[in-house]
Amino acid sequence: MASNVNSRPEPADEPGDGPVESALDTARRQLTRAAAGTDIDPNIVERLRHPTHVHRVTVPLKRDDGSVEVFTGYRAQHDSVRGPYKGGLRYHPGVTEEECIGLSMWMTWKCAVMDIPFGGAKGGLVVNPKRLSDSERERLTRRFAQELRDTVGPNSDIPAPDMGTDSQTMAWFMDAYSMQEGETQPGVVTGKPPVVGGSFGREEAPGRSVALVTREACDYYDFGLDGTTVAVQGFGSVGANAARLLDEWGATVVAVSDVNGAAYDPDGIETAAVPSHEEEPEAVTRYADDCISNEDLLTLDVDVLVPAAVGNALTGANADDVRASLVVEGANGPTTASADAILAERDVPVIPDILANAGGVTVSYFEWLQDINRRQWSLERVNDELEAGMLDAWNDVREEVEDRDVTWRDAAYVVALSRIGEAHRVRGLWP
C-alpha cells in the first residue's frame, strides 16, 4: 500500500474515554492544521475561523391538540466569497448554534474541493421530528420558511435536506417561500421532488459519490473492488446507496447497520434485499440472520470501512481497534482529531467527508442550474456529470497527496483553502 502519511497530526484534547470535541472545534482545528501547509494569508485564515452570519429564530407551532409550542431554529452562513451560501436544514433535538457553524464550515470546504461556486451554510430546528404528525411537520416547515425568508434566496442562501428532513420538507419550504414572493421560486432550495423542480438522482447522490471515491481509492491502493470486503455503518440514504452500488460493482459487503445494530455475513450480504431507513425505518436487524453491534462493526477485519451514520463514530477510544485497511467517510465528521491521529500513525488512509460524500452538494448544484434554466436533466446526464466531477476532485486531491506527502484530509483542505484563499485575495476586504 502506497504511503500517504507524514508526521502524526496533533491530537485533540480528548481523552480516549471522555467527551469528543464539537463540530466547530473539529472544523477550526482542521482549518488551522491545513492552513499551516499552504501559503494562504494568515489574515484570510482568521476570517475563515468565523461565520459571516448566524441567524437565530423562534418558530411557533400550533399542535394538533390546539396547544402552541415554540421551537428554536438556526441558520449559520460561513463564507460566500465563491457564491451563494449552500447547506442543509436538519430537524433534530440536538441541533445547536455551534454545531451549525461547524457544519457550515465543512460545507465551505466541500464546495471548494468540488470547485462548485457556492459557499457554506447549515441550519436546523431543535425538534424531534418523530414526535410531529405530518400536518404539524408541514406547518412547522412553512413557518420556519417564513422566519428565514429574508435570510435565504436562490442567489443568496440555498437550503437542502439533512438529518430529519427530506424532499417533501423542501417542497413545503419552497412553496411557502414562493407564496410570499408572489412567484414560483424553485431555486430557493434543492433536494425537492423532480415534479416541482428537483433533480433526478439527488437523493442517491451522496451515497453514489461515496461509492465512486471508494472505487477510486481501492484502485489507488491496488485493492480492486472485486471481492474487496466492505462494512458500512448506517443504512440511510448515504450508506444504503453506497453499499448497493459497491455490491453491484463487485465488492463484498459483509456488514450494514442502523441504530439497532448491524447485519453481518462474512460471505456477503445481499444489500438490495435489506430495506434502507427510508424504505423501512430501523429494519436492518429484522432482515439479518446474524447481528452484531455498531461498535463491533467498526472493528471488523475488512478492507474498507465506511462510517456513514453519525459524527464522532471513530474516536480516540476505538481507533486503535479499527482493522480496516481503508476508511471512507460517508457521514459528516465521523472521525475525531484523536482518531485521525491514531489512524495516520497506523498508516490507515482516511478519505475525508468533504470529498467522499460531496455528491449531495454537487447534484444540488446541478438542480440549481436546472431550476435557473427551467430545463430538467435526465438521470443518465446527472450521474455522468456527477462521476466526471467526482473524478476531477479525486485527482485534484490525489495530486496534493503525492506532491506534499500528506494525508487525504490535509490534501483536500489544501485544495479547498487554495481556492477560497485566492478568491478572498482577489476580491479583497470591504471597505
Summary of the structure (lengths in Angstrom):
residues: 431
radius of gyration: 20.7
end to end distance: 50.7
largest distance: 64.7
contacts: 1607
relative contact order: 0.15
helix: 45%
strand: 17%
